[in-house]
Amino acid sequence: MFTQVELNYAFDALEPYIDALTMETHYGKHHASYTANFNKAAEMAGVQNQDVIEILANLDTIADPAVRTALKNNGGGFYNHNLYFSQLSPNPANAPTGKLAEKIDSTFGSFENLKTELTRLALGQFGSGWAWLSANPNGDLMISASPNQDNPISEKTGYIPILALDVWEHAYYLKYKNLRGDYLKNLFEVIDWNVVSENYQAVTK
């Protein structure tokens, strides 16, 4: 059975950047719903014992189009939110170090340039979706944006997300209303780059 990532912080721990009610609704209702529906779809497809990355990377093997769509939407919602919530912290490392920092500098010029480009993609995502920093097994980095609950895995890019910026309105609207840019600026205040670095190492080892 697929389960939501366990939070190691309280719903109000990310204040004032992300409010408690948003966290409670986002994690306790939206993410919980994606997780429950993904488990149902995975059982219908007979893939409940596979890894979520394997499922999302091989959606074209699912013959039933309705089940395939359910796996894509709910599996994406499950995976994307697990990554999103796991990277947040009330006491984050606010910048990457080590190999990830070096790769960011060589690929994007600087950490600040990376944040600027990620923010640009997130602001430019029309409607609901995500912006990503992803890596491949060779250690290369890529930034991209995806609609709805798609991600670089289901898009068959060969990259695995290591950082997720959620720009669905339910991620920010209770506090920020239509000011997506303000939310994104503050989101970077609670992203733990030690976790992002660990994600990078997991993809590249």
LINDAPE-V329893 format. One record per pair of residues at least 12 apart in sequence whose ideal C-beta (glycine too) atoms are under 10 Angstrom apart, sorted by the first residue. I is the first residue (numbers start at 1). J is the second residue. D is the distance in whole Angstrom. If there is no record, write none. Layout:
BEGIN
I|J|D, I|J|D
END
This chain:
BEGIN
1|35|9, 1|36|10, 1|38|10, 1|39|6, 1|42|9, 1|43|9, 1|48|7, 2|34|10, 2|35|6, 2|36|9, 2|38|6, 2|39|5, 2|42|7, 2|48|8, 2|51|10, 2|52|6, 2|55|9, 2|74|10, 2|75|8, 2|78|6, 2|79|9, 2|82|9, 3|35|7, 3|39|9, 3|78|9, 3|82|9, 4|27|7, 4|28|9, 4|31|6, 4|32|6, 4|34|9, 4|35|5, 4|36|10, 4|78|8, 4|81|8, 4|82|7, 4|85|8, 5|27|9, 5|31|9, 5|35|10, 5|78|10, 5|81|8, 5|82|4, 5|83|8, 5|84|9, 5|85|5, 5|86|5, 5|87|10, 6|85|9, 6|86|9, 7|23|8, 7|27|7, 7|85|6, 7|86|9, 7|88|8, 8|85|10, 8|86|9, 8|88|10, 8|89|8, 8|90|10, 9|23|9, 9|85|9, 9|88|7, 9|89|7, 9|90|5, 9|91|9, 9|190|9, 10|23|9, 10|90|8, 11|23|4, 11|24|5, 11|25|9, 11|26|9, 11|27|7, 11|28|8, 12|24|9, 12|90|9, 13|88|9, 13|89|8, 13|90|4, 13|91|9, 13|190|9, 14|88|6, 14|89|8, 14|90|6, 14|92|10, 14|186|9, 14|187|9, 14|189|9, 14|190|5, 15|90|8, 15|175|10, 15|190|10, 16|175|9, 16|186|8, 16|189|9, 17|88|9, 17|90|9, 17|175|9, 17|183|9, 17|185|9, 17|186|4, 17|187|7, 17|188|9, 17|189|5, 17|190|5, 17|191|10, 18|88|7, 18|90|10, 18|171|8, 18|172|8, 18|174|10, 18|175|7, 18|176|10, 18|183|8, 18|186|7, 18|187|7, 18|189|9, 18|190|6, 19|172|9, 19|174|7, 19|175|5, 19|176|9, 20|174|10, 20|175|10, 21|174|6, 21|175|8, 22|170|8, 22|171|7, 22|172|7, 22|173|8, 22|174|5, 22|175|6, 22|176|9, 22|183|10, 23|85|9, 23|88|9, 23|171|10, 23|174|10, 24|174|10, 25|170|7, 25|171|10, 25|174|7, 26|81|8, 26|84|9, 26|85|8, 26|166|8, 26|168|9, 26|170|6, 26|171|6, 26|172|9, 26|174|9, 27|81|8, 27|84|9, 27|85|6, 29|170|9, 30|77|8, 30|81|7, 30|166|10, 30|168|8, 30|170|6, 30|171|9, 31|77|7, 31|78|8, 31|80|9, 31|81|4, 31|82|8, 31|84|9, 31|85|7, 31|170|10, 32|78|10, 32|81|9, 33|74|8, 33|77|8, 33|78|10, 34|73|8, 34|74|5, 34|75|8, 34|76|8, 34|77|3, 34|78|5, 34|79|9, 34|80|8, 34|81|6, 34|82|10, 34|149|7, 35|74|8, 35|75|10, 35|77|8, 35|78|5, 35|81|8, 35|82|9, 36|74|8, 36|78|9, 37|70|7, 37|71|10, 37|73|8, 37|74|4, 37|75|9, 37|77|8, 37|78|8, 38|52|8, 38|55|9, 38|70|8, 38|71|7, 38|73|9, 38|74|4, 38|75|5, 38|76|9, 38|77|7, 38|78|4, 38|79|9, 39|74|9, 39|75|10, 39|78|9, 40|67|10, 40|70|8, 40|74|8, 41|55|9, 41|62|9, 41|64|10, 41|66|9, 41|67|6, 41|68|9, 41|69|9, 41|70|4, 41|71|5, 41|72|9, 41|73|9, 41|74|6, 41|75|7, 41|78|10, 42|55|7, 42|67|9, 42|70|9, 42|71|7, 42|74|9, 42|75|7, 42|78|9, 44|62|9, 44|64|8, 44|66|9, 44|67|5, 44|70|8, 44|71|9, 45|59|10, 45|61|9, 45|62|5, 45|63|9, 45|64|7, 45|67|5, 45|68|8, 45|70|8, 45|71|6, 45|75|10, 46|62|9, 46|67|10, 47|59|10, 47|61|9, 47|62|8, 47|67|10, 47|71|8, 47|75|9, 51|79|10, 52|71|10, 52|75|6, 52|76|9, 52|78|7, 52|79|5, 52|82|8, 52|153|9, 53|75|10, 53|79|7, 53|151|10, 53|153|6, 53|154|10, 53|160|7, 53|161|10, 54|153|9, 55|71|6, 55|72|9, 55|75|6, 55|76|10, 55|78|10, 55|79|9, 55|153|9, 55|154|9, 56|71|8, 56|72|7, 56|75|5, 56|76|7, 56|78|9, 56|79|6, 56|80|10, 56|149|10, 56|150|9, 56|151|7, 56|152|10, 56|153|4, 56|154|5, 56|155|9, 56|156|9, 57|152|10, 57|153|5, 57|154|7, 57|155|10, 57|156|7, 57|158|10, 57|160|10, 58|71|10, 58|153|10, 58|154|10, 58|156|10, 59|71|6, 59|72|6, 59|75|8, 59|76|10, 59|153|9, 59|154|6, 59|156|9, 60|154|10, 60|156|9, 71|154|9, 72|148|9, 72|149|7, 72|150|7, 72|151|10, 72|154|6, 73|148|7, 73|149|5, 73|150|9, 73|154|10, 74|149|7, 75|149|8, 75|151|10, 75|153|9, 75|154|8, 76|130|9, 76|146|8, 76|148|7, 76|149|3, 76|150|6, 76|151|6, 76|153|8, 76|154|6, 77|148|9, 77|149|4, 77|151|10, 77|168|9, 78|149|9, 79|149|8, 79|151|7, 79|153|7, 79|154|9, 79|161|8, 79|164|9, 80|129|10, 80|130|6, 80|132|9, 80|146|9, 80|148|10, 80|149|6, 80|150|9, 80|151|6, 80|153|10, 80|154|10, 80|161|8, 80|164|6, 80|166|7, 80|168|9, 81|130|10, 81|149|9, 81|164|8, 81|166|7, 81|168|10, 81|171|9, 82|164|9, 83|130|9, 83|132|9, 83|151|9, 83|160|10, 83|161|6, 83|162|8, 83|163|8, 83|164|5, 83|166|9, 83|195|9, 83|196|10, 83|199|8, 84|130|8, 84|161|10, 84|163|9, 84|164|4, 84|165|8, 84|166|5, 84|171|8, 84|187|10, 84|191|10, 85|164|9, 85|166|9, 86|164|9, 86|192|9, 86|195|6, 86|196|10, 86|198|10, 86|199|9, 87|162|9, 87|163|6, 87|164|7, 87|165|10, 87|187|10, 87|190|9, 87|191|6, 87|192|6, 87|193|9, 87|194|10, 87|195|5, 87|196|6, 87|198|10, 87|199|8, 88|187|8, 88|189|10, 88|190|5, 88|191|7, 88|192|7, 88|195|8, 89|190|6, 89|191|8, 89|192|4, 89|193|10, 89|194|8, 89|195|7, 90|190|7, 90|192|9, 91|190|9, 91|192|8, 92|188|9, 92|189|8, 92|190|6, 92|191|6, 92|192|4, 92|193|7, 92|194|8, 92|195|8, 92|196|10, 93|191|9, 93|192|6, 93|193|5, 93|194|4, 93|195|8, 93|196|9, 93|197|8, 94|111|10, 94|188|8, 94|189|7, 94|190|9, 94|191|8, 94|192|8, 94|193|7, 94|194|10, 95|111|6, 95|112|10, 95|115|10, 95|188|10, 95|191|10, 95|193|6, 95|194|10, 96|111|7, 96|114|9, 96|133|10, 96|163|10, 96|193|4, 96|194|8, 96|196|6, 96|197|6, 96|200|8, 97|193|7, 97|194|8, 97|197|7, 98|194|10, 98|197|6, 98|200|9, 98|201|9, 99|139|7, 99|197|8, 99|200|7, 99|201|7, 99|204|8, 100|133|9, 100|135|9, 100|139|9, 100|141|8, 100|162|8, 100|163|10, 100|193|8, 100|194|10, 100|196|7, 100|197|5, 100|198|9, 100|199|9, 100|200|5, 100|201|8, 100|204|9, 101|193|8, 101|197|8, 101|200|10, 102|139|10, 103|135|8, 103|139|6, 103|140|8, 103|141|6, 103|200|8, 103|204|9, 104|133|8, 104|141|7, 104|193|10, 104|196|10, 104|200|10, 106|141|9, 107|133|10, 107|139|10, 107|140|8, 107|141|5, 107|142|9, 107|143|9, 108|133|9, 108|141|8, 108|143|8, 111|193|9, 114|133|7, 114|141|8, 114|143|7, 114|163|9, 115|133|10, 115|184|9, 115|185|9, 115|188|6, 115|191|10, 117|131|9, 117|133|9, 117|143|6, 118|131|5, 118|132|8, 118|133|6, 118|143|6, 118|144|10, 118|145|9, 118|163|8, 118|165|6, 118|184|8, 118|188|9, 119|131|8, 119|165|8, 119|180|10, 119|181|7, 119|184|5, 119|185|8, 119|187|9, 119|188|8, 120|143|9, 120|145|9, 120|184|10, 121|133|10, 121|143|6, 121|144|7, 121|145|4, 121|146|10, 121|165|8, 121|167|9, 122|143|10, 122|145|7, 122|165|5, 122|166|9, 122|167|5, 122|180|7, 122|181|9, 122|183|9, 122|184|5, 122|187|9, 123|145|10, 123|165|10, 123|167|8, 123|180|6, 123|181|6, 123|184|7, 124|145|7, 124|167|10, 125|145|5, 125|146|8, 125|147|7, 125|165|9, 125|167|5, 125|168|10, 125|180|9, 126|145|9, 126|147|8, 126|167|10, 127|147|7, 127|148|8, 127|167|9, 127|168|9, 127|169|9, 128|146|10, 128|147|7, 128|148|6, 128|149|8, 128|166|9, 128|167|7, 128|168|4, 128|169|7, 128|170|9, 128|171|9, 129|145|6, 129|146|6, 129|147|4, 129|148|6, 129|149|8, 129|150|7, 129|151|10, 129|165|9, 129|166|9, 129|167|6, 129|168|7, 130|144|9, 130|145|7, 130|146|5, 130|147|8, 130|148|9, 130|149|8, 130|150|8, 130|151|7, 130|152|10, 130|161|8, 130|164|6, 130|165|6, 130|166|6, 130|167|6, 130|168|8, 130|171|10, 131|143|7, 131|144|7, 131|145|5, 131|146|8, 131|161|10, 131|163|9, 131|164|8, 131|165|4, 131|166|9, 131|167|7, 131|184|9, 132|144|5, 132|145|7, 132|146|7, 132|151|7, 132|152|6, 132|155|10, 132|157|9, 132|159|8, 132|160|10, 132|161|5, 132|162|8, 132|163|7, 132|164|6, 132|165|7, 133|152|10, 133|159|9, 133|161|7, 133|162|6, 133|163|4, 133|164|8, 133|165|9, 133|196|7, 133|199|9, 133|200|9, 134|151|8, 134|152|5, 134|153|9, 134|157|7, 134|158|9, 134|159|4, 134|160|6, 134|161|5, 134|162|6, 134|163|8, 134|164|10, 134|199|10, 134|200|10, 134|203|8, 135|152|10, 135|159|6, 135|160|6, 135|161|8, 135|162|5, 135|163|10, 135|196|10, 135|199|8, 135|200|5, 135|201|9, 135|202|9, 135|203|4, 135|204|6, 136|152|9, 136|157|8, 136|158|5, 136|159|5, 136|160|7, 136|203|7, 136|204|8, 137|158|9, 137|159|9, 137|160|8, 137|203|6, 137|204|6, 137|205|9, 138|158|10, 138|203|10, 138|204|7, 139|200|8, 139|201|10, 139|203|8, 139|204|5, 139|205|10, 140|158|9, 140|159|8, 140|204|9, 141|159|8, 141|162|8, 141|163|10, 141|200|8, 142|157|7, 142|158|9, 142|159|5, 142|160|10, 142|161|10, 143|159|10, 143|163|9, 143|165|10, 144|157|7, 144|159|8, 144|161|9, 145|165|9, 145|167|8, 146|161|9, 146|164|10, 148|168|9, 149|168|9, 151|164|8, 159|203|8, 160|199|8, 160|200|9, 160|202|8, 160|203|5, 160|204|9, 161|199|8, 161|203|9, 162|195|9, 162|196|5, 162|197|8, 162|198|9, 162|199|4, 162|200|5, 162|201|9, 162|202|8, 162|203|6, 162|204|9, 163|191|7, 163|193|9, 163|195|9, 163|196|5, 163|199|7, 163|200|9, 164|191|10, 164|196|10, 164|199|10, 165|183|9, 165|184|7, 165|187|7, 165|188|9, 165|191|9, 166|183|9, 166|184|10, 166|187|8, 167|180|6, 167|183|8, 167|184|8, 167|187|10, 169|183|10, 171|183|7, 171|187|9, 172|184|8, 172|186|9, 172|187|8
END
